[in-house]
Amino acid sequence: MIRLFRTNEVRHIEELEGLWEFAVLGEHDEPASADYRYRLHVPGCWEVHPELLTYQGRGVYRKWIRVEEPGPLRFLFKGASHTADVYWNGQPVAHHYNAYTAFEARVAHAAPGEHELTIVVDNRFHEGSALHIANDYHTYGGLIRPVVLEHLQDILIERIQFTPDWRDSGWHADVQVTVRNLTDTLQTIRLEGSLTGERLLFTETELQPQESRTLHGHFPCPTAKDWTVESPELYLLRMQVHTDRNQPIDDLIERVGFRMVTTERERIQVNGQDLILKGFNRHEDHPAVGPTFPIPLMVNDLELMRDMGGNTVRTSHYPNDERFLDLCDEMGFYVWEENHARGLSLEQMQHPRFDAQCEQVNREMVEQHANHPSIIIWGILNECASDTEEGRLKYKSQLEQIRSLDASRPLTFASHHRSRELCFDLVDIVSFNLYPGWYGDEDPGELCDQARGWADAAGGRGKPMIMSEFGGDGYYGHRDPGRARGTEERHADIIEANLKAYTERPYISGMLIWQFCDCRVTESTGWLLSRAMTQNSKGIVDRYRRPKLAYHAVKKYYGRIGDS
């Protein structure tokens, strides 16, 4: 399944799900010489194959594409981990870095017949990668999200960005539509659309050969209802493009919701109502499927969170599968989505490709996911060098970039620098990763009060505050009346002590437990990357989603807090 709703009615699209040919490639091997001895499912990761359980390196996927009618094609790769090079009949057509955002490969003219599509994927930690490094989660390899083939005509609607706007006691829609002329001739186009029963009409426009242009419109939607977690009202935004023909030649459908996010009086509001985020940090990781979740497993995660009283997911530490975001839209969950950069030192942030790779993932994250009403916060650069002047310049640049792409959501980042933090003046929400009871023996309430003081002194006065990470290890099934470190009992004690402290403090706008489920981590050296069983075991449920004792502690406290 590509999305949870139909995205096109005019454009012909095909999901390329199924078994693809696959081969392992050496450092200097070319796809033409590959021995395709494997058959791997797409979407999927190669670690699910019994001979590739720990493989880190290069691999190539191949699929034969049958073309019936000549014309332009576009392939959408929703996620390739982490570097991908795409070839059409042996010729390069696209290169992309970063596992967690989508990219395209276009073929200007495909003749009828059989064609070879190959994708070389690389999940190694190498000198060209500033963001995918040995880390406290696992970098799987493969085409981990769906692949789509689109048959195009002369004009392509590349994307739609919707921003809800409340004014004059009613909802309005700011709509940006990016269209591209795929021909070598001047084209006159007309955009028409609909939303909440209202017609969306744009002025007739000329597009130069191969030109891409973004058209803007502002439209009243008087019958629109609010999107809330209690009643997540969603609407289809349909857009079609016409030339001089009677019928539209391309279309795109997005699904949107009307809600407004503000940060006033040291609180977070959705549609003017103060709220408290009760949630979890979640990795896309499961022992059976790696990062490639089928819809039932996604739903199960959200149902478990809801059963505990949760209303929020933080996509730690990368943009998530858009189908999971679709579910959050439908089921009524708030989302803090963040870019892909975790735990980087200043030296690592000074990698020659860091700025460009962050700029790319930020842009792709916002452009691809901005229409999800569930996303109420954008986050960047978890636990990076925000305590240095050089790092501050990078935080400032990235926050400004995201604001230029979408000014409708508050921005934050998760800091672990305590009183050394230098960047709280740059964001709308201050967020702390602190682990009282696990990495230190501080009292959670006293430490939380200290954190509020650090934030106020560092430019965060008057801003909402989120406890963005807290928790401790608890190994499923390891129980002991002595409540030793690592037991489910000690884990539950830590979670309960933290939640008790945070729910008692009126200045807390959110608490996000680290983490929802145990996850696989990189096997490497150093204290952080030598975790027992190569997994981070701080989950409230284990990797198979079996609840630990802490599950009941979470349910006890989250169930006491209203959603607003």
C-alpha positions, -999 to +999 in steps of 0.1 A: +000+000+000+014+034-011-008+056+011-039+052+031-059+071+005-059+073-033-035+099-045-043+100-082-073+095-105-059+108-137-023+099-135-016+062-140+004+048-111+017+013-103+031+001-070+061-021-076+057-043-046+068-079-047+099-100-051+129-083-069+161-098-079+190-089-056+228-093-055+255-084-030+281-061-046+317-056-036+334-023-032+342-019-069+316-042-085+293-029-112+256-039-115+262-053-149+284-080-134+261-089-105+250-124-097+213-121-088+211-151-066+186-137-042+149-127-044+141-100-018+107-084-011+103-047-019+096-029+003+119-046+028+154-048+042+180-074+033+186-082+070+154-104+070+172-129+047+189-156+067+222-152+048+222-114+052+213-109+088+243-087+096+253-076+061+266-040+058+277-030+024+265-025-012+236-044-029+217-041-061+180-046-068+167-054-103+133-054-118+122-056-154+097-030-164+072-035-193+062-003-211+032-005-234+029+032-245+058+055-251+062+085-229+079+099-197+081+079-165+087+088-129+098+063-103+092+074-066+114+057-041+098+063-007+129+052+012+163+036+003+188+030+031+208+049+030+225+058-003+209+049-037+220+051-073+193+044-099+199+030-134+176+027-164+189+002-189+223+006-174+223+045-176+223+065-143+191+085-138+192+094-100+213+096-069+200+101-034+214+102+001+193+095+033+172+065+041+142+084+055+129+107+028+116+100-007+132+108-040+124+105-077+141+091-108+126+104-141+129+089-176+123+116-202+111+091-228+105+054-224+100+033-256+076+004-256+092-029-245+111-045-217+135-022-197+159-030-169+156-009-137+184-014-112+191+004-079+224+001-061+219+006-023+247+012+002+242+012+040+279+014+050+292+041+074+317+057+050+334+090+045+307+104+023+280+100+050+277+127+077+244+116+091+244+078+088+271+068+113+274+041+140+246+050+163+222+040+191+198+025+165+204+003+134+208+014+099+191-013+079+199-018+042+176-019+012+145-005-004+128-001+030+097+018+018+074+014-013+085+020-049+060+036-073+060+038-111+041+068-126+032+072-163+033+109-170+019+133-197+031+168-207+025+185-174+033+171-139+019+183-106+050+178-085+036+186-051+009+205-031+015+222+002-015+231+023-015+255+052-048+260+072-055+296+082-081+307+107-093+343+100-126+362+102-141+334+123-136+307+098-111+284+081-092+293+050-067+273+029-034+285+017-025+263-012+008+261-031+009+239-062+042+232-079+038+222-116+064+212-142+064+214-180+079+182-192+079+192-229+102+214-250+075+237-260+056+266-243+025+253-224-005+272-212-021+255-182-051+259-160-053+245-124-086+235-109-093+218-076-117+212-048-116+211-010-145+208+015-169+212-014-153+245-025-138+250-060-102+260-061-094+280-093-060+294-103-052+320-129-043+305-163-005+304-165+022+299-192+051+275-185+083+277-204+099+245-217+110+223-188+100+250-163+089+243-128+068+269-110+048+271-078+014+288-080-003+302-049-040+305-039-060+315-008-095+300-005-123+302+021-135+269+034-166+278+055-178+243+062-144+229+074-144+213+108-114+213+132-089+185+132-085+173+168-072+142+185-107+135+197-123+141+163-096+140+136-116+154+106-098+149+073-105+163+038-093+154+003-076+183-015-079+175-052-060+193-079-061+188-117-042+205-145-057+213-179-041+224-211-061+230-243-077+195-240-111+188-226-099+163-201-073+170-173-038+156-182-025+152-146-038+153-110-027+150-074-047+143-043-036+152-008-053+146+025-054+175+050-069+187+082-077+221+096-059+230+129-037+258+142-007+253+165+005+281+188+028+285+218+015+311+242+017+316+280+043+290+283+020+264+269+013+246+235-021+251+220-040+233+191-069+254+179-065+276+209-068+249+235-039+242+259-026+206+257-002+183+274+018+159+252+017+124+266+038+102+245+067+081+234+098+082+213+095+055+187+120+039+163+108+021+132+122-012+142+108-047+146+127-081+147+105-096+120+105-067+095+133-043+105+122-008+096+096-019+070+063-020+088+031-034+073+000-014+082-013-039+109+020-035+129+018+003+126-018+002+139-008-021+167+019+003+179-006+032+180-032+011+198-008+001+225+002+038+230-035+048+231-042+020+256-016+035+279-033+069+275-007+084+251-015+110+225+019+118+210+047+102+190+082+116+185+098+102+153+132+096+168+154+103+151+144+107+114+113+113+092+089+084+094+071+064+068+043+086+055+018+058+059+025+058+097+018+096+096-014+089+077-024+067+106-016+094+131-038+117+110-067+092+110-064+079+146-058+113+162-022+114+174+001+144+177+035+140+161+069+157+167+088+148+135+125+155+133+153+154+108+180+128+108+209+138+129+215+123+163+242+127+189+268+144+167+298+161+182+310+194+169+338+176+150+311+154+133+290+185+125+320+199+107+320+170+083+323+186+048+289+171+038+270+178+070+254+211+060+243+199+025+229+166+038+210+183+066+196+209+042+184+181+019+167+161+046+151+192+062+137+203+028+125+169+018+110+162+053+089+194+052+080+194+016+069+157+017+051+157+051+038+193+056+002+183+048-001+159+078-023+177+104-009+153+130+025+169+128+024+198+152+062+202+159+093+201+137+125+191+154+161+190+145+196+178+156+189+156+186+217+160+212+242+176+189+267+204+197+242+231+206+265+240+235+291+255+212+292+288+193+301+269+161+272+245+166+248+274+173+254+287+138+243+254+124+212+252+146+203+288+136+207+281+099+186+249+099+159+264+120+157+294+097+155+270+067+126+251+081+107+283+091+111+294+054+095+262+043+067+261+068+060+288+093+029+272+107+045+249+132+066+255+163+102+244+162+123+226+189+153+203+194+161+179+223+190+190+244+211+172+270+235+200+277+218+213+308+231+247+319+256+248+289+228+251+263+232+280+239+203+276+215+171+278+234+165+314+222+163+301+186+133+278+191+096+280+201+097+251+226+125+241+249+131+203+253+153+183+276+167+148+274+174+139+311+176+104+327+173+108+365+173+074+381+193+058+354+224+078+343+223+097+376+206+095+410+191+130+409+155+135+421+134+138+389+113+168+403+143+187+415+162+181+382+131+192+363+129+225+383+166+230+376+160+224+339+133+251+338+158+275+354+184+266+328+160+272+300+148+305+314+184+317+317+193+306+282+166+324+262+137+301+269+118+321+294+081+321+286+084+292+262+067+258+267+089+230+281+089+193+271+107+165+288+116+149+255+135+118+268+136+100+301+137+063+312+160+034+319+168-001+308+144-029+316+150-064+301+118-082+293+113-111+317+142-101+339+124-098+373+139-097+408+124-087+441+157-069+448+148-045+420+183-045+406+193-024+376+180-038+344+150-056+360+115-048+350+108-037+386+136-010+386+126+001+351+090+006+363+102+025+394+122+049+372+093+055+349+068+061+377+091+085+396+096+106+365+060+107+355+049+115+390+073+145+391+063+158+356+026+155+361+029+175+393+045+205+375+022+229+358+049+243+335+054+210+318+037+209+284+048+174+274+065+142+285+079+117+260+092+085+273+124+069+260+112+048+244+081+030+232+097-003+221+131-018+224+152-015+193+182-029+176+214-008+178+246-007+159+272-032+171+303-011+176+327+001+203+324+025+232+300+024+261+270+037+241+274+012+213+282-019+232+247-025+246+238-059+258+222-080+230+229-051+206+196-035+216+184-004+235+162-020+261+145+011+274+112+003+257+079+002+276+073-029+254+100-051+240+109-056+204+079-080+199+056-055+217+052-075+248+044-051+277+069-048+306+058-038+341+064-002+333+034-004+309+011-003+339+029+027+355+026+047+322-011+038+320-016+049+356-002+084+350-011+091+314-047+081+322-050+108+348-040+137+324-067+152+301-058+155+264-061+193+267 
